[in-house]
């Protein structure tokens, strides 16, 4: 069957809600935390050269940037029909346009402009940065704001270092940061000595705009973000003397700027990084916006401080049912329980083999979201919990004031 025929079949079967296949992404510079429910024997299913699998991407039309050995379609989500045929979510968006992602989103971006992921590393990541639009455009990419949320269901243990460093300590002169960047090839450039660390707590989150330095800790993290994979690593030596290759310092730097440390300094949004009220401006706790225990369900904004992407958490209590309307399309991942979403079965798996299909991830088109999606919990004892990632965050505008 042609791709578009498969997608039409999936849309008809799901009445505008399409099932997605698990989308695993390795990172050669990371160590798997083993909390994303992949089978223990499969974390190196792509071979040692590619690295361990420590990410699962959701509702993605964004290719992963894993260097010259990256295979075609890595990072891209596939739609799955009831009889197991597959086609790219990218093609569904191209075929259905505004019906799929919302007329406002299509007119603005002509694509699905965000994705989410589980990032699951055993230890901390380097202090790094995602470029703002101006710098990213120099290498043909978009800027990348992102958000964090640490779901309790995927954090049965905290990993090696459940603390994240954000920004630059207020009062740090730019000249010191320039010196730190120049020290990268010499050994430990000690960049974290000029940042601030925060202990991570499950079921809370952080807003991380493009241009903010951040060294993520070792909790398994749900990350809604803009559709880009642009980054550069600014820390040279990590916890346990794990080192970062100098080529990653210059990742996504235009060729004519290679070796220009002033350019690396300019990538940093300085005022946002040295904000003395960083915690107040960037930390997020869930905010309930609909439903109640008495109604058998409730929904919360969990990532709401960005105007380009965000996330909600929908909880349906045992035996409960909810019909929820949203202003635009969203992807969703079931993190606890089992039941139904629209006409589809829905269940959060305990263990997934590499290449195995699941029924925990779906993409809800804009037309279906506006009409209303019914979610039923078929358990008598366990909540049904879904995380919903979306590009349309207009409903959360009042939370950003």
C-alpha positions as CSV (number, residue, x, y, z in Angstrom):
1,X,0.0,0.0,0.0
2,X,1.1,3.6,-0.6
3,X,1.9,5.6,2.5
4,X,-1.1,7.9,2.1
5,X,-3.5,4.8,1.8
6,X,-2.1,3.5,5.1
7,X,-2.6,6.9,6.7
8,X,-6.2,7.2,5.5
9,X,-6.9,3.7,6.8
10,X,-5.4,4.7,10.2
11,X,-7.4,7.9,10.4
12,X,-10.6,6.0,9.5
13,X,-10.0,3.2,12.0
14,X,-9.1,5.6,14.8
15,X,-11.7,8.3,14.0
16,X,-8.9,10.9,14.0
17,X,-6.8,9.3,16.7
18,X,-3.8,7.3,15.4
19,X,-1.6,4.8,17.1
20,X,2.1,5.3,17.1
21,X,5.0,2.8,17.3
22,X,7.7,3.1,20.0
23,X,10.5,5.4,18.7
24,X,13.8,4.6,20.3
25,X,16.8,6.9,20.0
26,X,20.4,6.1,21.1
27,X,23.0,8.6,22.2
28,X,26.7,7.7,22.0
29,X,27.6,10.1,24.8
30,X,25.0,8.8,27.3
31,X,24.5,5.8,29.6
32,X,21.0,4.3,29.8
33,X,19.2,4.7,33.1
34,X,17.1,1.6,32.2
35,X,13.7,3.1,33.3
36,X,12.0,3.5,29.9
37,X,10.6,0.0,30.0
38,X,12.8,-1.4,27.2
39,X,13.8,-5.0,27.8
40,X,17.2,-5.2,29.7
41,X,18.8,-7.1,26.7
42,X,17.8,-4.4,24.2
43,X,19.4,-1.2,25.4
44,X,22.3,-1.8,23.0
45,X,20.1,-3.3,20.2
46,X,21.7,-0.9,17.7
47,X,25.3,-1.8,18.6
48,X,28.0,-0.4,20.8
49,X,29.1,2.1,18.2
50,X,25.7,3.8,18.2
51,X,25.5,3.8,21.9
52,X,22.9,2.8,24.5
53,X,19.2,3.6,24.0
54,X,18.3,6.2,26.6
55,X,15.5,8.1,24.8
56,X,12.1,7.4,23.5
57,X,10.6,10.1,21.3
58,X,6.9,10.8,21.0
59,X,4.8,12.3,18.2
60,X,8.0,13.3,16.4
61,X,8.4,14.6,12.9
62,X,11.9,15.7,13.8
63,X,14.9,13.6,12.7
64,X,17.5,12.8,15.4
65,X,20.9,14.3,14.9
66,X,23.3,11.6,15.9
67,X,26.1,12.3,13.5
68,X,27.1,10.7,10.2
69,X,26.1,7.2,11.2
70,X,22.5,8.2,11.9
71,X,20.2,5.9,9.8
72,X,17.3,7.3,7.8
73,X,14.1,8.0,9.8
74,X,15.8,7.8,13.2
75,X,13.8,9.9,15.6
76,X,10.7,10.0,13.4
77,X,7.4,8.5,14.6
78,X,5.4,5.9,12.6
79,X,1.6,5.6,12.5
80,X,0.4,2.0,12.9
81,X,-2.8,0.6,11.5
82,X,-4.8,-2.2,13.3
83,X,-3.3,-4.8,10.9
84,X,0.3,-3.6,11.6
85,X,1.0,-1.5,8.5
86,X,3.2,1.6,9.1
87,X,3.7,5.1,7.7
88,X,5.4,8.2,8.9
89,X,3.6,10.7,11.1
90,X,5.4,13.4,8.9
91,X,3.4,12.1,5.9
92,X,0.1,12.2,7.9
93,X,0.7,15.9,8.7
94,X,1.5,16.6,5.0
95,X,-1.6,14.8,3.9
96,X,-4.1,16.2,6.3
97,X,-2.4,19.6,7.1
98,X,-4.7,21.7,9.3
99,X,-7.1,18.9,10.0
100,X,-4.2,17.0,11.6
101,X,-2.3,19.7,13.5
102,X,-4.8,22.6,13.5
103,X,-5.2,25.4,11.0
104,X,-3.4,27.9,13.2
105,X,-0.4,25.6,13.6
106,X,-0.3,24.7,9.9
107,X,-0.5,28.3,8.8
108,X,2.3,29.3,11.1
109,X,4.7,26.4,10.7
110,X,3.5,24.2,7.8
111,X,4.5,21.2,10.0
112,X,4.0,19.7,13.4
113,X,6.4,22.0,15.3
114,X,7.1,20.0,18.5
115,X,7.7,16.6,20.0
116,X,8.3,15.1,23.4
117,X,10.5,12.4,24.7
118,X,11.6,10.3,27.7
119,X,15.2,11.1,28.4
120,X,16.7,8.5,30.7
121,X,20.3,8.8,31.6
122,X,22.1,7.0,34.5
123,X,24.2,10.1,35.3
124,X,24.1,13.9,34.7
125,X,24.5,15.4,31.3
126,X,27.1,18.1,30.5
127,X,26.2,21.8,31.0
128,X,24.9,22.5,27.5
129,X,22.8,24.9,25.5
130,X,20.1,24.8,22.8
131,X,20.5,27.7,20.4
132,X,18.0,30.5,19.9
133,X,16.4,31.0,16.5
134,X,19.0,33.5,15.3
135,X,22.0,31.2,16.0
136,X,20.2,28.0,14.9
137,X,19.1,29.5,11.6
138,X,22.8,29.9,10.7
139,X,23.0,26.1,10.4
140,X,19.5,25.7,8.9
141,X,17.8,24.7,12.1
142,X,15.2,26.2,14.5
143,X,15.8,27.3,18.1
144,X,14.9,24.7,20.8
145,X,13.0,25.7,23.9
146,X,12.2,22.7,26.0
147,X,10.5,21.7,29.3
148,X,11.0,19.0,31.9
149,X,8.6,16.9,34.0
150,X,9.7,14.0,36.1
151,X,6.9,11.4,36.2
152,X,6.8,9.3,39.3
153,X,5.8,6.2,37.2
154,X,9.2,6.3,35.4
155,X,11.4,7.1,38.4
156,X,11.6,4.1,40.6
157,X,15.1,5.1,41.5
158,X,16.9,8.5,41.1
159,X,20.0,7.5,39.2
160,X,23.5,8.7,40.1
161,X,22.9,12.4,40.5
162,X,19.3,13.8,40.7
163,X,20.4,17.4,40.7
164,X,20.2,19.8,37.7
165,X,22.3,22.9,37.2
166,X,20.7,25.8,35.5
167,X,22.1,29.1,34.1
168,X,25.0,31.2,35.3
169,X,25.4,32.4,38.9
170,X,24.3,36.0,39.2
171,X,27.4,38.3,39.4
172,X,29.5,36.1,37.1
173,X,31.3,38.4,34.6
174,X,31.1,37.5,30.9
175,X,34.9,37.5,30.8
176,X,35.0,34.6,33.3
177,X,32.6,32.6,31.1
178,X,34.8,33.3,28.0
179,X,37.8,32.0,30.0
180,X,35.8,28.9,30.9
181,X,34.9,28.2,27.3
182,X,38.6,28.6,26.2
183,X,39.6,26.1,29.0
184,X,37.4,23.4,27.5
185,X,40.3,21.5,25.6
186,X,42.6,21.7,28.7
187,X,40.7,19.5,31.1
188,X,37.9,20.2,33.5
189,X,36.8,23.8,32.7
190,X,34.8,23.8,36.0
191,X,31.8,25.6,34.4
192,X,29.5,24.2,37.1
193,X,31.3,26.3,39.7
194,X,29.6,29.2,38.1
195,X,26.1,27.7,37.9
196,X,23.4,26.8,40.5
197,X,22.1,23.3,41.3
198,X,18.6,22.3,42.2
199,X,17.5,18.9,43.7
200,X,15.0,17.3,41.4
201,X,11.6,16.1,42.7
202,X,9.2,13.7,41.0
203,X,6.0,15.2,39.5
204,X,7.4,18.7,39.2
205,X,9.1,20.4,36.2
206,X,11.2,23.2,34.8
207,X,10.9,25.5,31.8
208,X,14.2,25.8,29.8
209,X,14.0,28.4,27.0
210,X,16.5,28.4,24.2
211,X,19.8,30.1,25.2
212,X,19.7,28.7,28.8
213,X,22.7,26.6,30.0
214,X,21.5,23.5,31.8
215,X,23.1,20.3,33.0
216,X,20.2,17.8,33.4
217,X,20.3,15.4,36.4
218,X,19.6,11.7,36.4
219,X,15.8,11.5,36.9
220,X,14.0,10.0,33.9
221,X,12.6,13.1,32.2
222,X,9.5,13.8,30.1
223,X,10.6,16.6,27.8
224,X,8.1,18.5,25.6
225,X,10.1,20.7,23.2
226,X,10.2,22.6,19.9
227,X,10.9,20.5,16.9
228,X,14.6,20.8,16.6
229,X,17.7,18.8,17.7
230,X,20.1,21.7,17.9
231,X,22.7,21.8,20.8
232,X,26.3,22.4,21.9
233,X,28.0,21.0,25.0
234,X,29.9,23.6,27.2
235,X,31.1,21.3,30.0
236,X,34.3,19.3,29.4
237,X,34.5,16.8,32.4
238,X,31.5,15.3,34.2
239,X,30.8,13.5,37.4
240,X,33.1,10.4,37.6
241,X,35.6,11.9,35.2
242,X,33.5,11.2,32.1
243,X,34.8,13.5,29.4
244,X,33.1,15.3,26.5
245,X,34.7,15.5,23.1
246,X,35.7,18.9,21.9
247,X,33.7,18.5,18.7
248,X,30.5,18.7,20.8
249,X,31.6,22.2,22.1
250,X,31.4,23.3,18.4
251,X,28.3,21.3,17.5
252,X,25.9,23.3,15.3
253,X,28.4,26.2,14.9
254,X,28.7,27.6,11.4
255,X,32.0,26.7,9.7
256,X,33.1,30.3,9.6
257,X,32.7,30.6,13.4
258,X,34.6,27.4,14.4
259,X,37.3,28.4,16.9
260,X,35.5,31.7,17.7
261,X,34.8,31.6,21.5
262,X,33.1,34.9,21.4
263,X,30.5,33.3,19.2
264,X,29.9,30.6,21.8
265,X,29.5,33.3,24.4
266,X,27.0,35.1,22.3
267,X,24.9,31.9,22.0
268,X,24.1,32.3,25.7
269,X,21.1,34.4,26.6
270,X,23.1,36.2,29.3
271,X,20.3,38.1,31.1
272,X,18.1,35.0,31.3
273,X,20.9,32.9,32.6
274,X,21.9,35.3,35.4
275,X,18.3,36.0,36.4
276,X,18.3,36.2,40.3
277,X,14.7,35.0,40.3
278,X,15.5,32.0,38.1
279,X,13.6,29.5,40.3
280,X,10.5,31.6,40.5
281,X,10.5,32.1,36.7
282,X,11.3,28.6,35.6
283,X,10.1,26.0,38.2
284,X,6.7,24.4,37.6
285,X,4.3,22.4,39.8
286,X,1.1,20.8,38.4
287,X,-1.9,23.2,38.2
288,X,-5.3,21.5,38.1
289,X,-7.5,23.0,35.4
290,X,-10.5,20.6,35.0
291,X,-12.4,17.8,36.6
292,X,-12.3,16.6,40.2
293,X,-12.1,13.4,42.3
294,X,-15.9,13.5,42.6
295,X,-16.2,13.4,38.8
296,X,-13.8,10.5,38.6
297,X,-11.1,12.4,36.6
298,X,-9.0,15.6,36.6
299,X,-6.5,17.3,34.3
300,X,-3.5,19.4,35.2
301,X,-1.1,21.6,33.3
302,X,2.4,20.3,34.0
303,X,4.5,22.3,31.5
304,X,3.0,25.7,30.8
305,X,5.5,28.5,30.8
306,X,6.4,28.3,27.1
307,X,4.1,29.7,24.4
308,X,5.4,27.2,21.7
309,X,4.9,23.8,23.4
310,X,3.6,22.4,26.7
311,X,2.0,19.4,28.4
312,X,-0.9,18.3,30.5
313,X,-1.5,15.3,32.7
314,X,-4.9,13.5,32.6
315,X,-5.8,11.2,35.5
316,X,-8.9,9.0,35.3
317,X,-9.7,7.2,38.5
318,X,-10.6,3.5,38.7
319,X,-13.8,2.8,36.8
320,X,-14.0,6.5,35.7
321,X,-14.5,8.1,32.3
322,X,-13.7,11.5,30.9
323,X,-14.5,13.3,27.7
324,X,-11.9,16.1,27.2
325,X,-11.8,18.7,24.5
326,X,-8.6,20.5,23.5
327,X,-8.1,23.5,21.2
328,X,-5.5,21.7,19.1
329,X,-3.7,18.5,18.3
330,X,-1.6,16.6,20.8
331,X,0.4,13.5,21.3
332,X,-0.1,11.3,24.4
333,X,1.7,8.6,26.2
334,X,0.0,6.4,28.8
335,X,2.3,6.1,31.9
336,X,0.0,4.1,34.2
337,X,-3.0,1.8,34.0
338,X,-5.2,0.5,31.1
339,X,-8.5,1.3,29.4
340,X,-9.6,3.0,26.2
341,X,-8.9,6.2,24.3
342,X,-11.6,6.8,21.7
343,X,-12.0,3.5,19.9
344,X,-8.5,2.3,20.8
345,X,-7.2,0.0,23.5
346,X,-4.9,1.8,25.9
347,X,-2.3,0.3,28.3
348,X,0.9,1.2,29.9
349,X,3.4,-1.7,29.3
350,X,5.7,-3.2,31.9
351,X,8.4,-4.3,29.4
352,X,8.9,-3.6,25.7
353,X,11.2,-5.5,23.3
354,X,13.0,-3.5,20.7
355,X,10.8,-3.4,17.6
356,X,7.7,-4.5,19.4
357,X,4.5,-2.6,19.0
358,X,2.6,-1.2,22.0
359,X,-0.7,0.5,22.7
360,X,0.5,3.2,25.0
361,X,1.2,6.0,22.5
362,X,-1.3,7.9,20.3
363,X,-1.5,11.1,18.2
364,X,-4.8,13.0,18.5
365,X,-5.5,15.1,15.5
366,X,-6.9,18.6,15.9
367,X,-10.3,17.7,14.5
368,X,-10.6,14.8,17.1
369,X,-9.3,17.0,19.9
370,X,-11.8,19.7,19.3
371,X,-14.7,17.3,19.1
372,X,-13.7,15.7,22.4
373,X,-11.8,12.5,23.3
374,X,-13.3,10.0,25.6
375,X,-10.9,8.1,27.9
376,X,-12.1,5.2,30.0
377,X,-10.3,3.5,32.9
378,X,-11.1,-0.2,32.9
379,X,-9.3,-1.0,36.1
380,X,-11.1,-1.3,39.4
381,X,-8.0,-0.4,41.5
382,X,-5.4,1.6,39.4
383,X,-5.6,5.1,38.1
384,X,-5.2,5.6,34.3
385,X,-2.6,8.4,33.7
386,X,-1.8,10.0,30.4
387,X,0.8,12.7,29.6
388,X,-0.3,15.0,26.7
389,X,2.2,17.1,24.7
390,X,1.0,19.9,22.4
391,X,2.0,22.9,20.4
392,X,-1.1,24.9,21.2
393,X,-0.7,26.3,24.7
394,X,-3.2,29.2,24.4
395,X,-5.2,27.8,27.3
396,X,-2.2,28.1,29.6
397,X,-1.6,31.8,28.8
398,X,-3.0,33.0,32.1
399,X,-0.4,30.8,33.9
400,X,2.4,32.6,32.2
401,X,1.5,36.0,33.5
